[in-house]
Amino acid sequence: MIKKLSLRLSAAAVALMIALFSTALCFAEVTQQYAIEDDAAIFTDDQLDSLRDKLSEGNERTGWQLILHTSSLGITSELNNYYNKNYYDQKSFAADAVVLVFDLGSNKGTVISHGEAMDYISDQRMSSLGSMLRSYMDNGDYYGATFAFVDTLEQYHSDGIPTGDTFDNITYEQKTNKFLYVLKHYGIIIGIAAIAVGVIMFFVIKSKYKHMGVSGTYDLAANSSVNLSDVEDQFVNQYTTVRTIKDDSDSGSSGGSSGGSTHGGGDF
């Protein structure tokens, strides 16, 4: 009995040590304001405390959930699509969010934007943000990169949605209506242009035809007559044949793009 009890206690102690060791290697914390998943175990406890406060501050100033994820998977290309589909889409993160990923296995990183945040991170802003993060990553300063990342997002939010920038960094899910997104970003410009063209065409047409029909008119009623001598209706039976043609597009195909849900951002 004592021997069995000793074995059980030993097994429990080993299990506890493994659990503690695993916790030390991988830190994960998810809240509505931020998320930190240090799967690559690159941050110290003190750094994690500071990062938690910084990400929370960024959420308060932008309204976006800010997510920090470190990995050792070694994804070498299209990190943006890969981590969006296999990380963001697999979690219960907020709709308005920005993810910062450091992949130490490939020495690359990516920024993934979702929801409202996509409107603020244009191609031009992403290029600037990516260059800055790349310089930090080349120096192995992931801690400093995260702080600079949050500061930059706060500045982008404060500056507002950029006008005149492009948004080609956005990858659309197959079922997303791209027309509505384009209309949202460029609807005002398109509307103003349409009104301007309409006004110009109105005055051109008015100027061209304003003298037509004023002079040289002919009174048809006073100078003509009609006599009906014979009226006969002839009607041939009419048949309408309706045939339903199946649309090949209704074959039932579905599914999103290879990058998962609609998102923006880019690799660095």
N, C-alpha and C positions, 0 to 999 in steps of 0.2 A: 504493500500500500504506500509506504513512504517513498519507495523507489518510483512508483508510477506518478505520485504527486510531484516528485522532484523533476521528472521528465516533462510533466505538463508545465511546471513553472519555467523550466529552461526554454521550452518551446515558445511560451508566452513572452519571455524576455527577448528572444531572438526576433519574434514578430514585431515587438515594440521597437527594437533597435532598427529594424528594416524600415518601419514606418517613419521613424524620426529621421533616418538617413535620407529617405526619399523626399521628405518635406524640406530638408535642408537643400537638396539638389534642385527642386522644382517649387517655385512659389507661384500661387495663383490666387487672385482676389478679384471678384466681379461685383460691382454695385451699379446702380442706375446712373451714377455720375461718371464712373471710370471703370477700367478693367486693367489689371496687370497679370500677365501670364509669362513668367520668366522661365520658360522651359529649358533655356540654355544655361541658366544659373550664372549670370554674369554680374548681378548686382548684389551688393552687401545689404545687410539688414538696415543699416542707417540710410543707404541710398534708396532702398525701397520705401522707407518712411517718407523721405523727401519727395520721391516721385509720386507717391500717393497724394500728398498735399498739392503738388504742382498740377497733376491731372484734374484734381477736384476743383482747383482754382480755374483751370481752363474751361471746365464744364460750366461753372457759374457765369463766366464772361461770354461764352458762346452759345450755351444751351445744347451743345453736342456732347454725346458720350465719347470720351477719349480713351482709346484702347492701345495698350503697349504689349507687344508680343515678341518674345525672343525665341529663336528656333535654331536647330542644328540639322535640319533636313537636307540642306545643300541643294535647294532648287536653283537652277542656273539661268532659266529664262522664263519670261512671263510670270514673274512672281505676283504681280497685281491680280491677274486672273486666278492663279492657283490658290493663293491665300484667301481671296474673296470667296471662292467656291468651297474650299476645304477647311477654312477656319471660320470666317465671319458667318457664312450661311449655315454652319453647323451649330452655332451658338445662339443664345437668346439675347443678342445685343439690341440696342436701341435702333430705331429707324434712321434717326439723325445722328450719325457717328463718323469718326475718323479713326482709322487704325494705322498704327506705326509698327512695322515689322522689321526686325533685324534677323537675317538668316546668316548665322556664323559659319554654317557649312559651306556656303558659296561666297561669303563675304559680300553679300548684296542685301538690299533692303527695298521696301516698297511702302507707299502710302495709299490707303484705300479710303475713299470718301463715299458717304451714303446720305441719301435724303437731302435736306437743306444744305448740308455742307458742300455738296457737289456744285451748287450755284456760286460758291465763293472761291473755289479752287479751279481757276481757269488753266489753260495750257501754259500761259506765261507765268502764272504764280507757281504752278507745279514745277516748272523748270527751275525757277529760282530756289524753291524749297528743296528740291532734289539735290541741287548742287551744294547747298549748304549742308545737308545731312550727309552727303558723300564725303565732304571734307572732314567732318567729325568721325565718321566711320573709318576712314583711312587712318586716322590717328588712334583708333580703338577707344574713342571717348563716347560710348553709348549713353552714358549718364548725361553728359553735356548736350549731346544731340537731342535727347528727349526734352530737356528744358528749352532748348532753342526751337524745337518743333512746336511746343505749346505756345511759346511767346509769338511765333510767327502766325499761328492760327488765330490767336487773339487779335493780332494786328489786321489780318485779313478780314476778320469779322467786323472790326471797328471801322475799316475803310469801306465796307459795304460790297455789294455784288459788283464786279468789274463790268464796265461797259466798253464795248469795242474789242474785247478779248475773244478768243476762240475756246471751244470746249470739246475738242476732239479727243480728249483723254477719257471721256465718258464711254463706257462699254454698255450697250443696251441688252437687256434680257430680251429674248425673242418676242415675248408677248407684250413688251412695252411699246406704247404708241409714241414713236419718235416725233411725229408731227406735232403732238401736243407739247413736247419739250421744246422744240424749235419755236413754236408759237409763244411759249412762255417767255423765252429769252429775247426773241426778236419781234414779238407781236407789235410793240409800239412803233418800231422803225418801219415795219411792213405796212402798218396802218397809215402812218404819216405819208409814206411814199404813194400808197394807193389813193389817198385823198388828193395829194398834189397832182397826180396824173389825171384824176377825174376832173379837177377844176380846170386844168389846162385844156383837156379835150372838150369840155363844155364851152369854153370861150372860143376855141377854134371852130367848132361846129356852128355855134351861134353867129360868129362873124361871117362864115362862109355862106350860110343860108338865110341871113336876115332879110335880103331883098327878094327872095324867091316867093312867088305866090301873091305879091302885093299888087302888081300891075299885069295887064293882059289876061285877066281872068275871063272865063266863058261861062255864061249862065246856061247850064245844061237843061234845067227844068223849063225855062222859057223858050228855048230854041230846039226842042225835040218833042217827039210824040211816039207813043207805042200803041199798036193795035194788035190784040191777040185774036186771031181768027179760029184757032183750033188748039185745044189743050188735051193732051193724052199722056197718061202716066204708064210707063212700062217698067216692071220690076221683075227681075230675075231672082229666084230663090238664092239666098246667101247662106253658106255654111262656113263655120269656123272650126278648124281643127287645132287642138291644143296638145302639145307634146312636151313632157317634162324631160329636160336634159340634165343629167347628173353632173355636177361640178366636180372635177377631179381634185379641187382644193379641199373638199370635204372628206378626204380620205382618213382623217382622224390623226394626222401627224401632230405632235405637240412637243413641248420641251423648250428649255432656255438655251442661251448661247453657252459656249464652252467655258465662259468666265463666270457662270452662275448668275446671281441677281444683278440688276442694274447698279453700276458703281462707277466711280471716277478715281483719279489719282494717277500714280505712275511709279515705276521702278527707279532706283538710284544705285 
